[in-house]
């Protein structure tokens, strides 16, 4: 009898943990910061505002350079 009660309690705890994880995932999806750099390195007008929401020091020119170099790398792989 006690073992059944313990199993039921464990199942309830697992369900609660799953619900909490689902809630956290929903919150993360809602608060996604739309930071997109196009393949050519161009950015949107609101890009700097979104980048400021990300912790740390980010230089726009360095991010653009990384995007362009990444695009060049992909093109070299595909075209050779």
PAZAPA-4460 file (N, C-alpha, C; in steps of 0.05 Angstrom, whole numbers, plus 32768, in hexadecimal, padded with zeros to 4 digits):
% residues 80
    n_x    n_y    n_z   ca_x   ca_y   ca_z    c_x    c_y    c_z   seq   type   mol
   8010   7FE8   8000   8000   8000   8000   8011   8019   8000     1      X     A
   8026   801A   8010   8038   8031   8012   8047   8034   7FF8     2      X     A
   804E   801E   7FEB   805D   801F   7FD2   804C   802C   7FBC     3      X     A
   8033   8026   7FBC   8020   8032   7FA8   801E   8050   7FAC     4      X     A
   801C   8058   7FC5   801B   8075   7FCB   8034   8083   7FC3     5      X     A
   804B   8077   7FC8   8065   8083   7FC0   8066   8085   7FA1     6      X     A
   805D   8070   7F93   805E   8071   7F76   804B   8087   7F6B     7      X     A
   8034   808A   7F77   8021   809F   7F6F   802E   80BA   7F74     8      X     A
   803B   80BE   7F8B   8048   80D8   7F91   805E   80DE   7F7D     9      X     A
   806D   80CA   7F76   8083   80CD   7F62   8077   80D5   7F47    10      X     A
   8062   80C8   7F3F   8055   80CE   7F25   804A   80EB   7F25    11      X     A
   803F   80F4   7F3B   8035   810F   7F3E   804C   8123   7F3C    12      X     A
   8062   811D   7F49   807A   812F   7F48   8084   8130   7F2B    13      X     A
   8085   811A   7F1D   808E   811A   7F01   807C   812A   7EF0    14      X     A
   8062   8128   7EF4   804F   8138   7EE4   8053   8156   7EEA    15      X     A
   8057   815D   7F02   805B   8179   7F0A   8075   8183   7EFC    16      X     A
   808A   8174   7EFC   80A3   817C   7EF0   809F   817F   7ED2    17      X     A
   8090   816E   7EC5   808B   8170   7EA8   807B   818A   7EA2    18      X     A
   8068   8190   7EB3   8058   81A8   7EAF   806A   81C1   7EB2    19      X     A
   807B   81C1   7EC5   808D   81D7   7EC9   80A0   81DB   7EB1    20      X     A
   80AA   81C5   7EA7   80BB   81C6   7E8F   80AC   81D1   7E77    21      X     A
   8093   81C9   7E73   8083   81D3   7E5D   807F   81F1   7E60    22      X     A
   8079   81FA   7E78   8075   8217   7E7D   808E   8226   7E77    23      X     A
   80A5   821C   7E7F   80BF   8229   7E7A   80C4   822B   7E5C    24      X     A
   80BE   8216   7E4D   80C2   8216   7E30   80B0   822A   7E23    25      X     A
   8097   822C   7E2C   8084   8240   7E21   808E   825C   7E26    26      X     A
   8099   8261   7E3E   80A3   827C   7E45   80BB   8282   7E33    27      X     A
   80CD   826F   7E2E   80E4   8273   7E1D   80DB   8279   7E01    28      X     A
   80C8   826B   7DF7   80BE   8270   7DDC   80B2   828C   7DD9    29      X     A
   80A4   8295   7DED   8098   82B0   7DEC   80AD   82C6   7DED    30      X     A
   80C3   82C1   7DFB   80D7   82D6   7DFF   80EF   82D3   7DEC    31      X     A
   80EB   82C6   7DD5   8101   82C3   7DC2   8108   82DF   7DB7    32      X     A
   8122   82E4   7DB6   812C   82FE   7DAC   8132   82FA   7D8F    33      X     A
   8124   8309   7D7D   8128   8305   7D61   8141   8312   7D56    34      X     A
   8158   8305   7D59   8171   8310   7D4F   8179   8300   7D37    35      X     A
   8176   830D   7D20   817C   8300   7D06   818E   8312   7CF6    36      X     A
   81A4   8306   7CED   81B6   8314   7CDA   81B4   8304   7CC0    37      X     A
   81AD   8312   7CAB   81AA   8305   7C91   81C6   82FB   7C87    38      X     A
   81C5   82EA   7C73   81DE   82DE   7C69   81F1   82F3   7C5E    39      X     A
   81E7   8309   7C55   81F8   831E   7C4B   8202   8331   7C61    40      X     A
   81F9   832D   7C7A   8202   833E   7C90   81EF   8355   7C96    41      X     A
   81DA   8357   7C87   81C7   836D   7C8C   81B6   8367   7CA5    42      X     A
   81AE   837C   7CB2   819E   8379   7CCB   8185   838A   7CC9    43      X     A
   8172   8384   7CDB   8159   8394   7CDB   815E   83AE   7CEB    44      X     A
   814A   83C0   7CE9   814D   83D9   7CF8   814C   83D5   7D16    45      X     A
   813E   83C1   7D1F   813B   83BD   7D3C   8150   83AA   7D47    46      X     A
   8164   83A2   7D36   8178   838E   7D3E   8187   8397   7D57    47      X     A
   8190   83B0   7D58   81A0   83B9   7D6F   8190   83B8   7D89    48      X     A
   8176   83BD   7D87   8165   83BC   7D9F   8164   839F   7DA9    49      X     A
   8161   838C   7D97   815F   8370   7D9F   817A   8366   7DAA    50      X     A
   8190   836E   7D9E   81AA   8366   7DA7   81AF   8370   7DC3    51      X     A
   81A5   8388   7DC9   81A9   8393   7DE4   819B   8382   7DFA    52      X     A
   8187   8373   7DF2   8179   8361   7E05   8189   8348   7E0C    53      X     A
   819D   8342   7DFC   81AD   832B   7E01   81C5   8332   7E13    54      X     A
   81C9   8324   7E29   81DE   832B   7E3B   81FA   8328   7E2E    55      X     A
   820B   833A   7E35   8226   833A   7E2A   822B   8351   7E17    56      X     A
   8244   8353   7E0E   824B   8368   7DFC   824D   835D   7DDF    57      X     A
   823C   8368   7DCE   823A   835E   7DB2   823E   8376   7D9F    58      X     A
   8251   8374   7D8E   8255   8389   7D7A   8248   8380   7D60    59      X     A
   8238   8392   7D55   8228   838C   7D3E   823A   8385   7D26    60      X     A
   8250   8394   7D23   8262   838F   7D0D   826E   8373   7D0F    61      X     A
   8275   836A   7D27   8280   834F   7D2A   826B   833A   7D24    62      X     A
   8252   833E   7D2C   823D   832B   7D26   8238   832A   7D08    63      X     A
   8238   8341   7CFA   8235   8341   7CDD   824C   8333   7CCF    64      X     A
   8264   8337   7CD9   827C   832A   7CCD   8279   830C   7CD0    65      X     A
   8271   8303   7CE8   826D   82E6   7CED   8258   82DA   7CDA    66      X     A
   8243   82E9   7CD5   822E   82DF   7CC3   8238   82DC   7CA7    67      X     A
   8247   82F0   7C9E   8251   82F0   7C82   8266   82DA   7C7F    68      X     A
   8278   82D6   7C93   828C   82C1   7C91   827F   82A6   7C92    69      X     A
   8269   82A3   7CA2   825B   8289   7CA3   824E   8283   7C88    70      X     A
   8242   8297   7C7C   8236   8294   7C61   824B   828B   7C4D    71      X     A
   8262   8299   7C4D   8278   8292   7C3B   8281   8275   7C3F    72      X     A
   8283   826D   7C58   828B   8252   7C5E   8277   823D   7C53    73      X     A
   825E   8242   7C56   8249   8230   7C4C   824B   822F   7C2D    74      X     A
   824E   8247   7C20   824F   8247   7C03   8268   8238   7BF9    75      X     A
   827F   823B   7C06   8297   822D   7BFE   8292   820F   7C00    76      X     A
   8285   8206   7C15   8280   81E9   7C19   826D   81DE   7C03    77      X     A
   8259   81EE   7BFD   8245   81E5   7BE9   8250   81E6   7BCD    78      X     A
   825F   81FB   7BC6   8268   81FF   7BAB   8281   81EF   7BA4    79      X     A
   828F   81E3   7BB7   82A8   81D5   7BB0   82A3   81B7   7BB1    80      X     A
***
